[in-house]
Amino acid sequence: LALSDLTQDKLDSTRLRNGYRAEGLAVLLGGTFNTFPYTGFSQNVGLVQLSGIKTRKPIYFTAAFLVVLGLIPKFGALAQLIPNPVLGGAMLVLFGMVALQGIQMLNSVDFRNDENNFIIAAVSIAAGLGFNNTNLFASTPTTVQMFFTNGIVIATLSSIFLNLIFNGCKAKMGEGEEK
């Protein structure tokens, strides 16, 4: 959604569905061949915004370049020589840009005429930040901890749940009816 907003490219349900299917297939193939999962990362939003390149052409060249680099182990060793502060600095810029893109997407939400949307956003952001890496779920199974100590998962689940509570009833009720 953020990339379609940046590139001004319309994203319909068919393209979104096909993207989810391609991502699922890539992760399945990665697991089958015991490699890294091939997934789209949110940093790509920051890269597109930072570079200004909004076409797929560089992706094809980069993919070919990475295949060649993968076949030559010495280049993999060179990649490990990149100092952690350099990677940390790049991460700081890219994740900051992702956060700002999300804030820009929130600008399209009607907060003035619907206080429910304001409550949904406020609680979800606070829960995502507050429950991130918390020890509140330390006594739960590891699988549960994996999900409920992740701020992104908590923010997503709370926004979906609160949206269903506050806005889900509106869609089912007829016009002019009271809650």
C-alpha positions in Angstrom: 0.0 0.0 0.0 2.8 2.4 0.9 4.7 1.6 -2.4 1.5 2.1 -4.5 1.0 5.4 -2.7 4.6 6.5 -3.4 4.6 5.4 -7.1 1.1 6.7 -7.7 0.3 3.2 -9.1 -3.2 2.0 -8.5 -3.4 -1.1 -6.3 -6.5 -3.2 -6.8 -7.6 -6.3 -4.9 -6.3 -8.6 -7.7 -2.8 -7.2 -7.6 -2.8 -7.4 -3.8 -4.0 -11.0 -3.9 -1.4 -11.9 -6.4 1.3 -10.2 -4.4 0.3 -12.2 -1.3 0.3 -15.4 -3.3 3.8 -14.7 -4.8 5.1 -13.9 -1.3 3.7 -17.1 0.1 5.2 -19.1 -2.7 8.6 -17.5 -2.3 8.6 -18.2 1.5 7.5 -21.8 0.8 10.3 -22.3 -1.7 12.8 -20.7 0.7 11.7 -23.2 3.4 11.8 -26.1 1.0 15.3 -25.4 -0.1 16.5 -24.4 3.4 17.4 -20.9 2.5 16.4 -17.5 3.8 12.7 -16.6 3.3 12.3 -14.4 0.2 10.0 -11.7 1.4 9.4 -8.0 0.7 10.7 -5.8 3.4 9.4 -2.5 4.5 12.8 -0.9 4.0 12.0 -1.0 0.3 9.5 1.9 0.9 12.4 4.0 2.3 14.7 3.0 -0.6 12.1 4.0 -3.2 11.4 7.3 -1.5 15.1 8.0 -0.9 16.3 7.0 -4.4 13.3 8.3 -6.4 13.5 5.2 -8.6 9.9 4.0 -9.2 10.4 1.3 -11.8 11.1 -2.4 -11.5 14.1 -2.3 -13.9 16.8 -1.9 -11.1 15.3 -4.9 -9.3 16.1 -7.1 -12.3 19.7 -5.9 -12.6 20.1 -6.2 -8.8 18.7 -9.7 -8.8 21.1 -10.8 -11.6 24.0 -9.1 -9.7 23.1 -10.9 -6.5 22.9 -14.3 -8.3 26.4 -13.7 -9.7 27.7 -12.6 -6.2 26.1 -15.7 -4.6 28.1 -17.9 -6.9 31.4 -16.4 -5.8 31.9 -16.9 -2.1 34.7 -14.3 -1.8 32.1 -11.6 -2.5 29.9 -12.9 0.3 32.9 -12.6 2.6 33.3 -9.0 1.5 29.7 -8.2 2.4 30.4 -9.3 5.9 33.2 -6.7 6.2 30.6 -3.9 6.2 30.9 -2.3 9.6 27.9 -2.6 11.9 27.7 1.2 12.4 27.3 1.6 8.6 24.4 -0.9 8.6 22.9 0.7 11.6 23.0 4.1 10.0 21.3 2.8 6.9 18.7 1.0 9.0 18.0 4.2 10.9 17.3 6.2 7.8 15.2 3.5 6.1 13.0 2.6 9.0 12.5 6.3 9.8 11.2 6.7 6.2 8.9 3.7 6.6 7.5 5.3 9.8 7.0 8.6 8.1 5.2 6.9 5.1 2.9 5.3 7.6 2.2 8.6 9.2 1.4 10.1 5.8 -1.0 7.2 5.2 -2.8 8.1 8.5 -3.3 11.6 7.1 -6.0 10.2 4.8 -8.0 8.9 7.8 -10.9 11.2 8.9 -10.0 11.9 12.6 -12.1 15.1 12.9 -15.5 13.7 12.2 -15.0 10.3 13.7 -13.4 10.1 17.1 -13.5 6.3 16.9 -10.8 6.3 14.3 -8.7 8.5 16.6 -9.2 6.1 19.5 -8.3 3.1 17.2 -5.1 4.7 16.0 -4.1 6.0 19.4 -4.6 2.7 21.2 -3.0 0.6 18.5 0.2 2.8 18.3 0.5 2.9 22.1 -0.1 -0.9 22.4 2.5 -1.5 19.6 5.1 0.6 21.4 4.2 -0.5 24.9 4.1 -4.2 24.4 7.2 -4.4 22.2 9.7 -6.8 23.8 7.8 -6.8 27.1 8.1 -9.6 29.7 4.3 -9.5 30.3 4.0 -12.8 28.4 7.1 -14.5 29.8 5.0 -17.4 31.3 3.3 -18.2 28.1 4.6 -20.8 25.5 7.4 -19.6 23.2 5.0 -19.5 20.2 2.7 -17.2 22.0 5.6 -15.0 23.1 6.9 -14.8 19.6 3.7 -13.0 18.5 2.6 -11.1 21.6 6.0 -9.5 22.3 6.2 -8.1 18.8 4.9 -4.5 18.7 3.9 -4.7 15.0 1.7 -7.8 15.7 0.1 -6.2 18.7 -0.6 -2.9 16.9 -2.0 -4.8 13.9 -4.2 -7.1 16.0 -5.5 -4.2 18.2 -6.3 -2.0 15.2 -8.2 -4.8 13.5 -10.1 -5.7 16.7 -10.9 -2.1 17.6 -11.9 -1.4 14.1 -14.3 -4.3 14.2 -15.8 -3.1 17.5 -16.1 0.6 16.6 -16.6 0.6 12.8 -17.8 -2.9 12.1 -21.3 -2.3 13.5 -21.7 0.9 11.3 -21.4 -1.1 8.1 -24.1 -3.6 9.2 -26.6 -1.0 10.5 -28.9 0.9 8.2 -28.6 4.6 7.7 -30.2 6.7 10.5 -30.2 3.9 13.1 -28.5 4.5 16.4 -26.0 2.1 18.0 
